[in-house]
Amino acid sequence: MDFESPSGVVTRRANASDWAGLAGIDSIAASGDHARRESIQRWCEQGLVLMAEDASGPLGYSVLEYTFFEQGFVTMLTVAATARRQRVATYLLKATEETCTTLKLFTSTNVSNHPMQRLLQRAGWTPVGLVHGLDEGDPELFYLCPSARLGSRDEVGRPRDPR
């Protein structure tokens, strides 16, 4: 499962050994947040990470989990500061959609995160709810992916035959 963009960005499943490189491009982990570094390592070890890279190395990553009411949930999507505004997040989001194995795929972002909201809106995701109290003074906005774009569905939304 590798996806290559016209610009040479390859999106692939991260290996356990990729975590340190991903932590290096994650601004929170790179600033010394040990909990984020541990999360990245755990996500990589569990096979939950899709990473985007080019010849220069890692550019970004997304984390797809199935713990949100047993549906797909994009827990994290981040792009290196030097790779922003180059469609890396779009490639990661598309690869995440294509690898999702459930009927629904959700994500959330803070109301203050306008770049993520623009990405999701451009990608056709629909706002489906707002939760207060997770981050003080910055509610969490939840989005749902159009089901026809999910990798586990055929063109009319039925589960694909895995054979």
N, C-alpha and C positions, 0 to 999 in steps of 0.2 A: 504494500500500500504506500507508494510514493506518488506524489503529485508534483509536477513541474510546471511553473508558470512561464509565460513567454519571456519574462525578464531573467530567467535562470534561477529563480528562487525555488528550491525543492522543499516540499513539506513531507515529513515522514514521522513515523512513530519514534519517539526518543527511547534510547537504551538507558539502562541504569547508570552507565558511565557518562551520560550526557549532562547529568544534573549540575555539575560544577560550572560548565560553560553557560548553561541557562541561568544559573544564579548570578553569573557575572554580568549578564545583560538585563537582569531584573533590577530596577532601580531600588526597590525596597530591600531585596536580599543583598545587593551590592553595597548598600549603606550600612550593613552590619546587622541586619535583623536576622537573628539566628532561627527564630520560628519559621520565617519564610524560607530560609535555606533548607531547613529540615523538611518543610512541606514539599519543596521542589524535589528533593532527594526521594522522599516517599512516593510522590506522584510518578516519578520516573521509574522507580523500582516496581511499582504496581502496573506499569504499562498504560497509564492514563494520559500521557503527554504526547501531543503532536507538536513538532518543532519545525520552524522554517529556518532554512539556512541557505547560504550561497558560498562561493569560494572563500569568502572572508571569514566564515564561521556562522554561529547561531545569530539569527535576527529577531526571533520571537518564539512564543509558545502558547499553546492553549491546553487546558485540562478539561477532559470530558469525563464526568462521573455519572452514575446512575442511582444516586442516593436521594434525589428529590422526588418523593412519591413514586419511586421506581421508574422515573422517566429520565431521559438525558438532561444533563445540566452542565453548561459551560461554567465551571467554577472559576477559571482564571483565563484571561487572554491578555498578553502583554507583548509589547514590541520594544526592542532596544531604542533608546533615544536617537541614535544615529540612523535608524532604519525607518523612522516614522514618515508618514506621508508618501510612502512608496508602494502601497497596496499590500504590504505584508500582512496586516491584520485581516484584510479581505481574503487573502489566500488561506490564512489559518481558519477563518470562520467557515469558508466553503469546504475545506478538508474535514473540519469537525462535523459539519452537516452531513457530509457524504459517509462518514464512518459511524454515525449514530445508529444504534440498533433498536431504538424504541419508537413508539408512535408519536411521541412529542419530545421536543427539545426546547429547553428554557435557558435563560441566563438572567442576570441582574447586574445593575450598575447603580452607583450613587447618582442622585439627581444632579449633583455638581459635575459629574463626568460627561461633559458635552461631547468630546470626541468619540466616546464609546456609543453614546446615544445616536450620533450622526451615522456611525458605521452601521449600527443595527437598523436604523431607518432606511439607509441606502440599500441594505441587503434585504429589505422587505419584512423584517421581523415586526411583530405587533406588540405594543405595550399592553400588558394584561393585569397589572396590579402595582400597588405601592405599599411598602411596609415601612412604618416608622419605628424607631427605637433601636435599630441595629447600630448605626453610627449617629451619635448625638447631633441633632441639627441638620442631618444630611440623609433624607429618606432613601430607601432602596427601591428602584424602579425595575419591575420584572418584565421580561419580553418572551414571546413565543415565536419560534421559527415556523414558517409555512411548511406544513407537513409534506407537501408534494416534493420538497427539496431534500428530504431526509434519505440517506442511503439505504435504509432498511425497507423502503416503500417502493412500489411500482408507480406508474404514471397516474393511477387512480387512487393511490393511497393504501393499497393492500400490501400486507407483508410479502416481501420477495421470497421466492423459493431459495433456500441457502445452498442448493446443489449447484 
